[in-house]
Structure formats: C-alpha cells, structure tokens
C-alpha cells in the first residue's frame, strides 16, 4: 500500500509562486532547501489536510506545457495538472481567480456522475483541477 506524499512543480519564480500557493490554497511552508553547487532550490508546502506541493527552481529552467484547457493539455504526455478535492468547486474557483489564477474551465458537471469540476491556471500557467468528489460521496452515502 502506498500513499501519495507530494507533487513537485518546477517554477520560474520560486518566491512569488511560494507566496501565491500559500495564500491561494492556505498552505504553509514546511521546508526550504538549496543545493548551491547546482543552483537548485525548493520549498515544500503543506496543507491542513496533509497533502504537499513541492515547488522547485533551477537556474536556466525553461517553460513546458502551457495549455489553454485540460483538453489541450491531454495532447502532451507527462504531467498535465494538479487536482484538488474541494468542498465547493464554485467558491474555490472564484477564490483562486480572485487570487490571480486564470479561468481555464468554469465550474460545471464532471463526466463522473454527481461530481462538479473546474480548472484554473496558476500565475505561471500550470493547470489546477478542482473537484468535489468527497462531497459527492457523502451525498451518495446519505441517499443509500
């Protein structure tokens, strides 16, 4: 049995993205580190729920996938988005957009029955999916 510990995300501006993720998602800095011999730095952020996002920066990094939508992102193999289970997709979507995220897919029903979803892009263009899967499971359990 294994449990997902964290997702690593390479960024252009480590201090700015650390501030954005901390403020927009309510994360706190758990660890900051540097490998000076290769000019590599990172920040591990942790949520109150226990998930972690590791932001990484190495001098000379280049932009990767900058998809305008999740459908476009699916044309490129590899990491495509970070998905978060939230209690209220609409409120979370509005909060992230107000914090500087860009609308990539407004809140709507997911292909998964009873689940709502939305996508935003962080200030550097990385896709974040918002889902209310836990709320959908609670509703299903109550009606069963």
C-alpha positions in Angstrom: 0.0 0.0 0.0 1.3 3.4 -0.8 0.0 7.0 -0.2 0.7 10.0 -2.4 3.1 12.2 -0.4 3.5 15.3 -2.7 3.5 16.7 -6.2 6.6 18.5 -7.5 6.2 21.5 -9.7 9.1 23.3 -11.4 8.6 27.1 -11.4 10.3 30.2 -12.8 9.9 32.4 -9.7 10.2 30.4 -6.5 9.5 33.2 -4.0 6.5 34.5 -6.0 5.0 31.1 -6.5 5.6 30.1 -2.9 3.6 33.2 -1.8 0.9 32.5 -4.3 0.3 28.8 -3.4 0.5 29.6 0.3 -2.1 32.4 0.1 -4.4 30.9 -2.6 -4.6 27.4 -1.2 -3.9 28.0 2.5 -0.6 26.1 2.5 2.3 26.7 4.9 6.0 26.4 4.3 7.2 23.1 5.8 10.8 23.1 4.4 13.0 25.3 2.3 16.2 23.9 0.8 19.1 24.6 -1.6 21.7 22.7 -3.5 24.1 25.6 -4.1 26.5 23.6 -6.3 23.8 23.1 -9.0 21.8 26.3 -8.2 18.7 24.3 -7.3 16.2 25.5 -4.7 12.9 24.3 -3.4 10.1 24.8 -1.0 7.8 22.2 0.4 4.3 23.5 1.2 1.8 21.5 3.3 -2.0 21.8 3.5 -4.0 21.5 6.7 -5.3 18.2 5.2 -1.7 16.9 4.9 -1.1 17.0 1.1 2.1 18.6 0.0 3.2 20.6 -3.1 6.9 20.9 -3.7 7.9 24.0 -5.7 11.3 23.6 -7.4 13.5 26.1 -9.2 16.8 25.6 -11.0 18.6 28.4 -12.8 18.1 28.2 -16.6 14.9 26.2 -16.5 12.5 26.6 -19.5 8.7 26.7 -19.7 7.0 23.5 -20.5 3.3 22.8 -21.2 1.1 25.9 -21.2 -2.2 24.5 -22.2 -5.2 26.8 -22.7 -7.5 24.0 -21.5 -7.4 20.5 -20.0 -8.4 19.1 -23.4 -5.3 20.7 -25.0 -3.1 19.5 -22.1 -4.1 15.9 -22.9 -2.3 16.3 -26.2 1.1 16.3 -24.4 2.3 13.2 -22.5 3.5 13.6 -18.9 2.3 15.8 -16.1 -0.8 17.7 -17.1 -2.4 19.1 -14.0 -2.7 19.1 -10.2 -6.2 18.0 -8.9 -7.6 19.1 -5.6 -10.7 17.7 -3.9 -12.6 20.8 -2.5 -15.9 21.2 -0.7 -17.3 23.8 -3.0 -16.0 24.0 -6.6 -17.6 27.3 -7.3 -16.3 29.1 -4.2 -12.8 27.6 -4.6 -12.8 28.6 -8.3 -13.8 32.1 -7.5 -11.3 32.4 -4.7 -8.4 31.2 -6.9 -9.4 33.5 -9.8 -9.5 36.4 -7.3 -6.0 35.4 -6.1 -4.6 35.7 -9.6 -5.4 32.3 -11.2 -6.8 32.3 -14.8 -10.0 30.6 -15.7 -9.4 27.6 -17.9 -12.7 25.8 -17.5 -15.5 27.3 -15.5 -17.4 25.2 -12.9 -19.6 22.5 -14.4 -20.7 18.9 -14.0 -17.9 16.4 -14.4 -18.2 13.3 -16.6 -18.1 11.4 -13.2 -21.8 11.3 -12.0 -22.6 13.7 -9.2 -19.2 15.5 -9.3 -18.6 19.1 -10.2 -15.3 20.3 -11.6 -13.4 23.3 -12.8 -9.9 24.2 -14.0 -7.7 27.3 -13.4 -4.1 28.1 -14.2 -1.7 29.4 -11.6 0.2 32.6 -12.4 2.8 30.6 -14.3 0.2 28.7 -16.4 0.2 25.4 -14.6 -3.3 23.7 -14.6 -5.1 23.1 -11.3 -8.3 21.0 -11.4 -10.9 21.5 -8.7 -13.3 18.6 -7.9 -15.9 18.0 -5.2 -15.6 14.2 -5.2 -15.7 13.9 -1.3 -18.9 15.9 -1.2 -20.4 13.7 -3.9 -19.5 10.5 -2.0 -21.1 12.0 1.2 -24.3 12.7 -0.8 -24.4 9.2 -2.2 -23.9 7.6 1.2 -26.7 9.7 2.7 -29.1 8.7 0.0 -28.2 5.0 0.1 
